[in-house]
């Protein structure tokens, strides 16, 4: 993996090629407001960027960023609804 030569100088970048940055637009985008508090933010002289994603706004466009470290997952496995008919069938099968 080559090192970035555009905005994140010196950091390894999967988009960097011998011809330059192959990411859409030719460089990474700065973080958005929703990214504040994430552990993947790196501070550089050119701005604040995500260590994992070149365009953070695209990750937040349709909901929560899957790489966000500052947001807790709210899956409540204990409140899952169990169909009583299916549970009875499973019990008779010996599961």
C-alpha positions in Angstrom: 0.0 0.0 0.0 1.4 3.4 -1.0 1.5 6.4 1.2 -0.9 9.4 0.6 0.7 12.3 -1.2 -2.4 14.6 -1.2 -4.1 15.6 2.1 -3.0 12.8 4.4 0.7 12.9 3.6 2.7 10.0 5.0 -0.3 7.8 5.9 -0.9 4.5 4.1 -3.7 4.8 1.6 -5.5 2.1 -0.5 -6.5 4.7 -3.1 -3.0 5.9 -3.8 -1.5 4.7 -7.1 1.8 5.5 -8.8 -0.2 8.0 -10.9 -1.7 9.7 -7.8 -4.9 9.4 -5.8 -7.5 7.2 -7.5 -10.4 8.2 -5.2 -13.3 10.2 -6.8 -12.1 13.8 -6.9 -8.5 13.0 -6.3 -8.4 13.5 -2.5 -10.1 12.5 0.8 -12.9 14.6 2.3 -12.9 16.1 5.8 -15.0 14.6 8.5 -18.7 15.7 9.0 -20.4 16.8 12.3 -21.7 13.3 13.0 -18.1 12.0 13.2 -17.2 14.1 16.2 -16.0 11.9 19.0 -15.0 8.9 16.8 -11.6 7.2 17.5 -10.9 7.0 13.8 -10.4 10.7 13.4 -6.8 11.9 12.6 -5.7 15.5 13.0 -3.5 16.8 10.2 -2.3 20.2 9.2 -4.7 20.1 6.2 -7.8 19.3 8.4 -9.5 16.5 10.3 -9.9 13.2 8.4 -11.3 9.7 8.9 -8.6 7.0 9.2 -10.9 4.4 7.6 -13.1 6.1 5.0 -12.1 8.7 2.4 -15.6 10.2 2.2 -17.3 10.2 5.7 -20.4 12.1 4.5 -21.2 9.1 2.3 -21.2 6.8 5.3 -23.7 8.9 7.2 -26.0 9.6 4.2 -28.3 6.6 4.8 -28.1 6.3 8.5 -25.3 5.4 11.0 -21.7 4.9 9.9 -20.7 1.3 10.3 -17.2 2.3 11.4 -18.2 4.8 14.1 -16.6 4.0 17.4 -18.5 6.6 19.4 -22.0 5.2 18.9 -23.3 2.3 20.9 -25.3 -0.5 19.2 -28.8 -0.7 20.6 -29.7 -4.3 19.9 -31.8 -5.7 22.7 -31.6 -9.4 22.3 -33.7 -10.0 25.4 -36.8 -8.3 24.0 -37.0 -10.5 20.9 -40.5 -11.8 20.2 -40.9 -15.6 20.1 -43.8 -17.1 18.3 -45.4 -19.6 20.8 -46.5 -22.0 18.1 -43.0 -22.3 16.6 -41.5 -22.6 20.1 -43.8 -25.5 20.9 -42.9 -27.3 17.6 -39.2 -26.9 18.3 -39.7 -28.3 21.8 -41.4 -31.4 20.4 -38.6 -32.0 17.9 -36.1 -32.3 20.7 -34.1 -29.1 20.0 
